[in-house]
Amino acid sequence: GYPSTQQEPLMTAAVGCYNCQHVTFNSDIISETAGAGIEFTTTDNSSTTSYNVFENGALYDIGGLGIRFGHLPNSSDTDANVPQFNTVENTLIEGFSRVVFSSPAIVQGSGHDNAYTHNDIYDGYHSGIEVCLAPTCSPGKTNSSGTFNNVASFNHVFDLYQGVTDDGGAIYFATGGSAFVASGNQILNNKIHDTSDASIIDSDGYGGYGINLDGSTGLVTVENNLVYRVSAMGINMTHGPQLPNKANTVVNNIFAYARQGMIANGNPYLTNVCPSTENLIFNSSSNLFYFDLKSTSKFYTQAGCEYACGSPITSLHNWQSNLYWRTDGAFNTDPDAFHNQPTASSPNICASSSTGWTFHTFAGWQGLGEDLTGVANVNPGFNNPVYPYDDYSMPNGSPGVGFVVFNPNEAGRNNPIIKATDPIDIPATVVTTYYNPATAY
């Protein structure tokens, strides 16, 4: 009889810190809960929740979500009263959502200047870190700028969904709407892998994204992340910003071995009407894309809406200086490597399938103005990226295209006071199903 909805606003927590300021939880363990683990929320609009820290702790065998900051927005929110300047750091969250399956490990509602860094998050039936939700995480009516300046960095997030739920994101931000875009949100230096959404058992299953910018989210910087073996796209943008000059930035990431593709650009035309001015959804630059699947497996490097309303496709999204490598070495000459949609379809102006697309080789993609300085015939030189080694180190240095080498192994806890071997493996509470990491990606 529990009415489960996104972010589980009715779920109570084993530990509550209400209207707390400057409170630190250090090396605490919370386990065996029916609902949430711990929550930091405000109870009225004259209070706030700020400068609190949960660090060096562990949450495992959690029935619902692990840690909550704040609630979904309401019209009376102000920048002063929503949760702000809070931190979750160096914490283990394992075996969550065991009773209420749609519960993420960390949930934030409306709030700003919060940080989630150097955490290990794994073995859950839904998302790892979720900031706000779609279709809108609107700002309050008075003195509110929305959900801004939140950072998810250096987290190791893996083994999610397990065939139980759909439509998530190992890291999920939904911080925009039809009339506003929150600024300053960042997804940096995370290591994300092994998602198995319910498509493994359901024909309509979907959405095991590595990074999901849901709704009309814009102005998010996605940088220095390693995303591999995900059951949908490496990164998904459901609609993208609905206002001009609010594009997302996807730069210097490694996307590898996704089942469906690298970057999905959903339908940016919410009313199925072309905007009066061009509206750039994202910039993608100096990323490394590494894969082995082809379009014959319904794998598309870029997917979603490719109709630019008669303008150059670079006005919809701008791809520059990226490196593409398919492990057979033939992506450079593949006639179906990239695509666009020259004319509107009906009833939606974005084609819902590849029947409305025109396909291109990489040279044809460059002819559209995309990736003029990119390459599609250079192996990036990862040390040993295949399963089970997953070694994305680069002993020969940068392969070019402006890519700056980073160390993915810096993600996760950097000072594990509570060892990963301390919590026991948490038994499943429902039948779980996984894509085979050796053959399915």
N, C-alpha and C positions, 0 to 999 in steps of 0.2 A: 503493500500500500504506500510505500514511500514514493513521492512524485519527483523522480530524478529529472533535473534540468541542468543546462550547462553552468558550470562553476558551482553547482550545488549550494545555492544560497540558504537553503533550509537545514543544511547539515551542521550539526554541532561538533565541537572539538573536545578532545580529552583535556586539553589545556587551553585556557583563554587568557589573553592579555589585552584588556579593553581600555582604550584611551591611554595607553602606555607611552611613556617617553623616556628615552635613555635607559632602557632595560636590556640587559644582556643575558642570554641563555648560553652557557658555555659547557660543552661536553655532556649535554643531557641526552638521555635515550627515551624515546616514546615508542611503544610497541603494543600490539594486540588491541587495537581499537576497532570499534564497530563503525565509527564515523571518521572525522578528521583527526589529525594529530594535534596541531596547535594552530591557533588563529590570533592575529593582531588586527583588531578592528576598532572603529569609533562607534559610540552609541548615540551620539547626537551631533548636531551641526555646530555646536559651540566648542567641541573638543577636537583633539587630533591624536594621531598615532604616528610617532616620529622618532627617528634615531634609535630604533631598536635593532638588536642583533641576535640572530640564532647562528652559533658557530660551533664547529668541532663536534657536532652532535650526530645522532643517528635516529632515523625513523624507519621502522621495518615492521612487517605484518600489520599494515594499516588498512582498515576497511574501506576508507574513502580517500579523500585528498590528504596530502601530507602537511603542507603549511599554507595558510591563507593570510593574505594581507588585504584588508578592506573588502568592500562589497561592490556590486555592480553600481554604476552611476545613477544618481537621481537628480532631479532638476534643481535641488537646493545645494548641491556640492559647490564648494569653493576650493581654490588652491590651498587654502589654509587648513581645511579640516580633513582632507583625504589623506590616507597614509603616505608618508614621505620620508626620504633619507633612511630607509630601513635596509638591512642587509641579511642575506642568508649566505654563509660562507663555510667552505671546508666541511660540508655535511654529507652524510650518506642517507639516501632515501631508497629503500629496496622493498619490493613486495607490497606495493600500494594498490589501491582500488580493488581490493579483494572482495568487498561486499557490494559496493556501488561502483559499477564497472567504468563509468564515464568520468571518474575523478582523476584529475592530474596530480602530479607529485607536488608542484608548487603552483598556487593560484593567486593572481593579483587582480583585483577589481580596479576601480578608478583610483589613481594615485600617481605620484611623480617622484623622480630622483631616487628610485629604489634599485638595489643591486643584488644580483644572484650570481655568485662567482665561485669557481673552484669546488663545485659539488659533483658527487657521483650519484646519478639517478638511473635506476634500471629495474627491470622486472615489474612492469606495471601494465595495466590493461588500457591505458589511454596516454595522454600527452605528458611530457616531462615538465616543462615550464610554460604556463599559460598566462598571458597578460591581456586582460580585458576579453571581450568577445564580439563576434559579428552578430547582427549586421551593423551595430554601432556601439561605440563606447563613448557616448556623447559627453561633452563638458556640461557643467551646471550652467544655470542661467546668469549667475552673478559671479564675477571675478574668478572664472575658471578657464583654464587653458587645455583641459582634457588630461589625458594620460600621457605624460611626456617625460623625457630624460630618464627612462628606465633602461637598465643594461643587464643583459644576460651574457656572461663572459666566462671562458675557461671551464665550462661544464662538460662532463663526460656523460652523455645521455644515450641509452641503448636498451635493446630488448623490450620493445613497447608493442602494444596492441594485442599481439599474440593470437590473432584471429578472432578476437572478442568484439572489438569496436572499430568504427570507421571515423573518417573526417576529423583528423587531429593534426598534430605537428609535434615532433619531438621538442621543438621550441616554437611557440605559437604567439604571435602578436596580432591584435585586432584593435587598432588605435586610431581609426579614421572613420569618417562618415560622409554622407553626400554633401555636407556643407562645411566641413572642417577637417583638418589633418593635424594631429599632434606631432610635435617636433622632438628631435633629440633622442629618440629610442635607438638602441644599438644591440646587435647580436654579433659577438666578437669571439674568435679563438675557441669555439666550442668543437668538440668531437662527438659526432652523432652517427649512429649506425644500427642496423638490424631492427627494422620495423616490419611487422607482418599484420597489415590491416585485414579486415574480414573478407577481402576479395579472395583469399585463399579457400574459403568455404562458400561464399555467396557470389552469385553472378553480378549482383549490383554493389558489391563491396568496393570501397574506394578510400583514398585519403590518408595513406600512411606516409605523409610527407616528412622529410627531414626538417625543413624550416617552412612554416606556413605563415604568410602575411595575409590574414583573412580580411574579409569585408573590403573596405575602401582604404586600407592602410597605405600611408605614404611617408616619406621622409625618414625611413628606417635605413640605417647603415648595416649591411651584412658583410663582414670582412674577416678574413683569416680563419674561416671555419673549414673543417674536414667533414664531409657528409658522404657516407657510402652505405651500400646495401640497404636501400629503403624501398618499400613496396610500391610507392607511387613516384612522385617527382622529388628531385633533390631539394628544390625550393619552389613553392607555389605562391602566386599572388592572385587571390580570388577575383578581385575587381581592379584593385589598384586605386590610387588617389583620383578623386573626382574633380579636383581643382588643378589649374595649371601651376607649373613650377614646384611641384611637390613630389617629384619622382623618388622612388627608392634607389639605393645605391648598392649594387652587388659587386664586390671587388676583392680580388686576391683570395678567392676560395678554391678548394678542391672538391669537386663533385664527381663521385665515381659509383659505378655499378648500381644505378637506380633501375627499377624494373620498367618504368614507363617513360622516363626522360629526365632531362636536366633542369630546365626552367619552364614552368607553366605560367602563362599570362592569361588569366581568365577573362571573361567578358567585361570590358571596362565601360560598356554602354548600358547602364542599368535600365534605361527607358527605351532601349533599342533605337535611339536617335543619335546621330552623329553630333558631337559638340560643335559649338560655333567657333571655337579656337582649338588648335592642336593641343593634345594633353599627353605628355610623355609619362609612361607608367614606370619605367625603370631604366637605369644605366647598368650595363654588365661589362666589366672590363678586367683584364689581366687575371681571369679565372682559368683553371685547368679542368677540362672535362675529359673523363676517362671512362670508357664503356666498351662492351662487347656486343650488345644487341643492335638489331637493325630495324628499319621500318616494317619489315615483314613480320616482326614480332610485336608490332604496334608500339614500338619505341620511337619517340621523337625527341631529338635534342631540344627543340623548342616546341611547346604545345600551347593549346588554348586559342585565344582570339588573335588572328593575324590579319585582320581587316583594319586598314588605317583611314577609312572614310575618304579615299581619293588622294590623300597626302602621301608623301614618301613613308615607307615603313619605319624609317628611323625616327619619325615623329611619334610613333607608338611605343617603340622601345629602341634603345641605342646600344648595340653590341659592338665593342671595340677592343682589339688587342687580346682576344681570348685564344686559348690553345685547345684544340680538339684532337683526341687520339682514340680511335677504335682499334681494338687489339689485333684485328686482322690486317691493319695497316692500309686499308682501302677506303677509308672514309673520305679522303681527299677527292676521290673520283666518283663517289656514290651519287647517282642522279637524283636520289631521294633524300639527300643529306639535310636539306632545309626546305622551308616552304613559306608561302604567303597566300593571302586570299585577295584576289584582285577586285572582286565585286561583292556586293552585299547579298546575303542569302535571305530566306524567308521561312518563318515569320521573324526569327532573330537575325540581326544583321551579321552576327558571327556564326560561321559554319560550325555545326555541332559535330561534324565528322570530317575526315580527310577528303570526302567527295568534292568539297568546294575549294580545295587547295591547289595551288600550282607549285610543283616541286622544283628544286634547284640543286645543282652541285654547289660545292663551297665557292667556286668561282662565280657562280650565279648569285649566290648570297652576297658576295662582295659587290657584284654588279648592282645590287639594290642599295648599296651604301653601308652595309653592315660589315664589321670586322675587316676593314680595309688593311689593317696591320696585324690581323690574326693569322694563325697557321692551323692547318688540319693534317699535316703529314710529319709531325714531330712527336716522338715518344717523350713524355715529360721526365722519364728516368726515375720513377719510384723504385725503391730498393727491392721490394717484394710485396706488391699490393694484393695478391691473390689470397683467398681464404685457405688455411686459417692464419696466415702470417700477418696480413693487414699492416704491412710495413710501408708507410707512405713517406718515409724519410727520403731525402734527395742527396745522395752522396756526391753527385756531380754538380750540385748547385742549381741555380735557376735555369730553366729551359728557354728563357726569353720572355717575350710579350709583356715585359714589365713586371712579371711575377716576382714577388719577394718571398724567399723561403721562410717558413715558420715551422715551429716544432709542435705538431699536434699532440704529442705526449705531455705537454704542459697542461692540458685540460684534465680536469678531475681534481680530487683533493691533493693539496700540496703539503699537508702536514696531518696525515690521518691518525689522530689520537685514538680514535676507535677504529680498529683494523677491519678491513673488508672481510676478513675471515671470521670475525666475531659473531655477527648475526648469522643464524642458520638459514639455509635455503627455505624459502617460504612456500609451502605447498599451494598448488593451484586450487581455486575454489570452483572453477568451471572447466570444461574441456577447452584446452588451448591448442592452437595449430600454428605452425611456423613455416615460412618459406625456407627451403633448404639453402643454407648460406653458400654451399659449394656449387650449386647448379642453377638456382632460380634467378640470379641477378645478372 
